[in-house]
Amino acid sequence: MSVEVAVIPAAGRGTRMRPATRSVPKPLIPVLEKPAIQYVVEEAVGAGAQEVVFVLSDERILHHFTQGPPIEGLEDVGFRYVLQEEALGLGHAVLCAKDIVGDRPFACLLSDRFPLPGSTLLAEMADAYDGHMVLALEEVERDLIPLYGVVDAAPVGDRWEVSGAVEKPTPEDAPSNLALVGRYVFPPSIFDQIAGAAAGALGEIQVTDAIDALARSDGAVGISCTEDLLDTGLPHGLAEATVAVALARPDIAPEFRRFLRRQLAD
């Protein structure tokens, strides 16, 4: 089934990236010559999205895509946005997009994580969508489990049958070591589950709680993420993303490798 809408929550304050984010939204911090969020948008469009809905705290990210000459490869994409006036969690951010998305299935992509350009992960997820939620999953080390939403799942062929999820469990209480990694394909019924979810820690509405409820009632498909998702949400992750993207670029990689060898030799 075609998934033509992508929702990208990007309203966070970026406090862990200050002072850069005092004047620039975190998703607009560049990785080489592109802001990080442009890689996310290009990933969504490469998987079939024709419309991108941003959830924002202001319009600066939207302006990058809509003001001035069209961005190559994104000329035919429809960009829309909704403001999230309070930071009430990822679940709340997704719910903010309900009126725009309506009764359509949609991909949801976190704005500070993306695979190297050319990834087929999201396209595979879209192809797997048959009315049931599709989740990207990654096996994580036991000590990292408390940092993630973790699913209860059983293997079915080369995929997973997901029957539940829990947000940031202890390693002892986790149903598995399969973590949610910020790529989802949701049916529109996820909005009802989010709306019915109680606020958790810090008063935030977690999307993991809605995923748990929908997986228990309707089931869900898990697809293993076998490639690293670059994480630009922290300074070391931004540095790693810049290096990884540079090394994957034929026009940059040869000279950049020479530079790295010189630095490592010192």
N, C-alpha and C positions, 0 to 999 in steps of 0.2 A: 504494500500500500504506500502511496506517495505521502510524504510528510513535508508540507510546503511552508510551514511556519516554524520559526525558531525564536525562543524567548531567551534573552541574555540578561540575567540580573547583574547590575553594575552600579548599585547605589551605595556601596560601602564607603566608609570614610578613609580607608587606607592608612590608618594610624601607624601600622608597622613599617610603612615606607616613608615616614616623615624624615627630613623636611621636604622631600620632593613633592609630596602630596599636599603641602600647604597651598599650592597654587595650581596644581595639575591633578585631575582625577587619576587614581592609580591605574585604571585600564588604558590611559593615554600615555603612560610612560613607555618610551620606545624600546623595542628589541630590534637592533640595527635601525633601519630607516622607517619601520612601521610601528605604530603603537601596538601594544600587546593585544588589545581587543580586536584589531583588524585581522590578526591571524585567526581568532575565534570566529569572526564573521565569515571569513573566506572558507573556513572549515565547514560551517553550516551551509553556505551556498554550494560548496562542492558536493554536499550530500543531498542536494535537491531543494533547499529552502529558497523560496522566492520572496518571502516577507520576513523581516527581522524586527522583533519587538524588544526594545531596550526598557529595562526597569531602572530608572535613574533618580538621582537626588537633584540634578539640575540638567540643563540641556547641552553642556559642553561636549559630551561624547557624541550626541546626535549631530552636532554641528560639524564634527570631523567628517562625517559621512554624507552630509547633505549640503554643505556650503562649499562654494567654489566648483571647479571642474569635477565631473564624476571621476571616481576612482576606477582605474582599469580593472575590469572583471566584475565590477559591482554596479555597472551602469543600469541594469534592469531590475535591481533589487528594490523593493519597497521598504523604507525605513519608518517605523513608528515608535512611539515611546509613551510611557506612563511614568509619573512621578511617584516614588515611594517617600512619603513625607517623614516617616519615622522608621528607624532601623529595627524592625521587629522580627528579623530572622528570614532565612531563605524561603521557608514556606510562605510567609507573608509576601515576600517579593514576587514569587510566582503567582500568588493569588491576585496581586495587583494587575496582572496582565489578562485577567479573565474576560473583561468586557471586550477587549480587542480580539483575543483568540476565539471566543465564542465556543461553538460546538465542534471545533476542528482538533485533530490530534496535533501535537507539536513537540519539537525537540527542545530541550532545555540544556543550555551550556553555561557552566561557570565562566566568568569573564577573565579569571586570572590563571587558568590552566588551558593548555592546548598542546596537541601533538605536533610533531614536525610536519611541515606542509607536505601534502601528498598522502596523508593518512586516510585509510578507508574505514576506520572504526565507526564513525557516525553513519556513513552510508550503509554499512552492514546492519547497524541497529535499525535504521529506517526500513531497510528491506525486510527485516524480521518482524516489523510491527504488523499485527493482524487484529488490532483492537485491544490487545493486552499490552500493558506497560513493558518497556524494554529498558534494561539497566546495564550500564557498563560496570564491570567488576574487576577488581585487582586483588590478588593474594598479597597480604602484607605480613610483615614480621609481627610476632606476638606482642612485643613491647610497643608497637605502633597502633595497635587496635583501638586504644582509647581516644585516638585522634580522629576517628572516622565513624560514619554510619556503616553498620555491618549487617549483612543479610543472612537469613536462614535459607539454605539452598541445597538442592540435590542435583548431581550431574545427570544430564540427559543428552547423550551423544556428545557433541562438542560445545554444548551450551549448558545452562543451569535452569532449573525450575525453582523459582524463588517463592517462598511461602511466608516470608515475614522479614522485618528489619528492625534494628534497634540503634539509637543514636549514642555513640561514644560509650560503649559498654566497657567494663573491665575485661581483661583477658579471660578471667575465670567465668564470667557470665556471658561472654560472646557466643553466639550460635555457630560461628565459623571464623575464618580469617579472611573472608571475602568482603572487601570494602567497596563502598560506593565512591566513585572517583570523579563525579561532576559532569557526567554525560548521561542524559535520560531521554527517552521518547515516551511521552505521556498521552494517555487518552484524556479527553476533556473531563471525564469523571474525577480526575485528580483534584479539580477545584472544589468539589463537594467534600472530599476527604480533608483537604486543607482547612476549609471553612469550619469543619466540625472538630478539628484538632485543638486540644487545650494547649495553652502556652506552657513551655517548659522552663528550663533554667534561664535566668536573666529576663524572663518574660517574653522570650522569643518563640515563634511558631516554627517548628522544625519540619522540613519537607520529609525527613525520614519517617516521622510518625504517620504522615499521610501515605507514604509508600508502604509502610507496614500494614495499614488498614486495607489498602487497595489490593495488596498481594494476598492478604488473608481471604478477601472476599472473591477476587477475580483471578488470582494468580498473576505471575509475571515471568518474563524471560530475562535471564542474565547472559551477557556476552562478555567473555574474558577480554580484558584490555591487555594485550601482549606487548605494547610499546609504552615507553615512558611518556607521561603527560608532563610537559614543562610547566613549572609553577613559578609565576612571576609575583606572587604575593609577599615574598620576603626578599631581602637584599641578596642573599646567596642564591636563591632560586632565579632571580633576575639575571645574575651573572652567569649561572649555568645555562639558562635559556639562550642568552646572547651567544655564548660559546657554541652551543649545540646547533643553533640556526646558522651561524657563520660557517661551521664545519660542513654543513649540508648544502652550502651554496657554492656551486662550481666557480663562480666569478670571484669569490672571496677566499675560499678555503686554502688554496696553495700558499698565498702570502701569509694568511693568518696562521697556518700550521708552522711556517718558518718562524713567525713571531713567537708562538707558544714554545717552540723548541729552544729559542734563545732565552726566553724567560725561565724555563725549567732548568736550563744549564747553569744559570747564575747561582 
